[in-house]
Amino acid sequence: QVKLVESGGGLVQPGGSLRLSCAGSGFIISAYAIRWTRQVPGKERELVANIDPTGRRKDYGDSVKGRFTVSRDNRENTAFLQMNNLKPEDTAVYYCGVPLYNYWGQGTQVTVSA
């Protein structure tokens, strides 16, 4: 069964950090670009970051540039999103996906609050 599973979300204070993981199973993620997005109820899904299959090409949404870093370990069939200097407006459900097939995980909640 093809699956993407996000983990690592939680509650963090403003200025804190979290590292999200995106584990693939049932397929080899190294062949595909991975995208991270986030969504707040009532709002459109927002691009957070893209990473190409090799891990060399990355791009970020404007609101997270300089604070978030996307990476991948193809040997572990996993992608990561390191989030630093978190702000309350980063609160959302974070999803990883394979945009080529519009395939997404179930999401992980990130809440930034004092």
C-alpha positions as CSV (number, residue, x, y, z in Angstrom):
1,Q,0.0,0.0,0.0
2,V,1.3,3.4,-1.0
3,K,1.5,5.8,2.0
4,L,3.0,9.0,3.1
5,V,3.0,9.6,6.9
6,E,3.9,12.9,8.5
7,S,5.1,13.1,12.1
8,G,6.8,15.5,14.4
9,G,4.1,18.1,14.9
10,G,3.1,19.5,18.3
11,L,2.8,22.5,20.5
12,V,5.7,24.9,20.6
13,Q,6.3,28.4,21.9
14,P,7.0,31.3,19.6
15,G,10.6,31.3,18.6
16,G,10.9,27.6,19.0
17,S,11.7,24.8,16.5
18,L,10.2,21.6,15.3
19,R,11.3,19.0,12.8
20,L,8.7,17.3,10.7
21,S,9.2,14.0,9.0
22,C,7.5,12.5,5.9
23,A,8.0,8.8,5.6
24,G,7.1,6.9,2.5
25,S,6.1,3.3,2.3
26,G,5.0,1.1,-0.5
27,F,7.0,3.2,-3.0
28,I,10.4,4.8,-3.4
29,I,10.2,8.5,-2.8
30,S,13.7,9.1,-4.2
31,A,12.1,9.1,-7.7
32,Y,9.9,12.0,-6.9
33,A,9.8,15.7,-5.9
34,I,8.3,16.2,-2.5
35,R,6.2,19.2,-1.5
36,W,5.2,20.4,1.9
37,T,2.1,22.5,2.3
38,R,0.0,23.7,5.2
39,Q,-3.6,24.6,5.8
40,V,-5.6,26.5,8.3
41,P,-9.3,25.8,8.5
42,G,-11.2,28.1,6.3
43,K,-8.2,29.1,4.3
44,E,-6.6,27.8,1.1
45,R,-3.7,25.3,1.3
46,E,-0.4,27.2,1.3
47,L,2.9,26.1,-0.3
48,V,5.7,25.7,2.3
49,A,8.5,24.1,0.4
50,N,9.5,21.9,-2.6
51,I,12.5,19.6,-2.9
52,D,13.5,17.8,-6.1
53,P,14.3,14.1,-6.2
54,T,18.1,14.7,-5.7
55,G,17.7,17.1,-2.9
56,R,19.7,19.7,-4.6
57,R,16.9,22.0,-5.8
58,K,14.7,23.6,-3.1
59,D,12.2,26.4,-3.0
60,Y,10.1,27.9,-0.3
61,G,7.0,29.9,0.2
62,D,7.6,33.6,0.9
63,S,6.3,33.4,4.5
64,V,8.8,30.7,5.6
65,K,12.0,31.7,3.7
66,G,15.0,32.0,5.9
67,R,13.2,30.1,8.8
68,F,12.3,26.7,7.3
69,T,14.6,24.1,5.6
70,V,13.5,21.2,3.5
71,S,15.7,18.1,3.1
72,R,15.5,14.4,2.3
73,D,17.2,11.2,3.1
74,N,16.5,8.9,0.2
75,R,18.2,6.0,1.9
76,E,15.6,6.3,4.6
77,N,12.8,7.0,2.2
78,T,12.0,10.1,4.2
79,A,11.8,13.8,3.7
80,F,12.1,16.5,6.5
81,L,11.0,20.0,7.2
82,Q,13.1,21.8,9.8
83,M,11.1,24.8,11.2
84,N,13.0,27.4,13.2
85,N,11.9,30.7,14.7
86,L,8.3,29.6,14.7
87,K,5.5,32.2,14.8
88,P,1.9,31.9,15.8
89,E,0.9,32.4,12.2
90,D,2.7,29.1,11.4
91,T,0.0,27.3,13.2
92,A,-1.6,24.9,10.7
93,V,-1.9,21.3,9.6
94,Y,1.2,20.4,7.6
95,Y,1.1,17.9,4.8
96,C,3.7,16.3,2.6
97,G,3.0,15.0,-0.8
98,V,4.1,13.9,-4.2
99,P,2.7,16.7,-6.5
100,L,3.2,14.6,-9.7
101,Y,0.4,12.3,-8.6
102,N,-1.4,14.8,-6.2
103,Y,-0.8,12.2,-3.5
104,W,-0.8,13.5,0.1
105,G,-0.3,12.2,3.7
106,Q,-2.9,12.7,6.5
107,G,-1.1,15.7,7.9
108,T,0.4,16.7,11.3
109,Q,-0.8,19.5,13.5
110,V,1.7,22.3,14.4
111,T,0.5,24.8,17.0
112,V,2.7,27.8,17.9
113,S,1.4,29.5,21.1
114,A,2.7,30.9,24.3
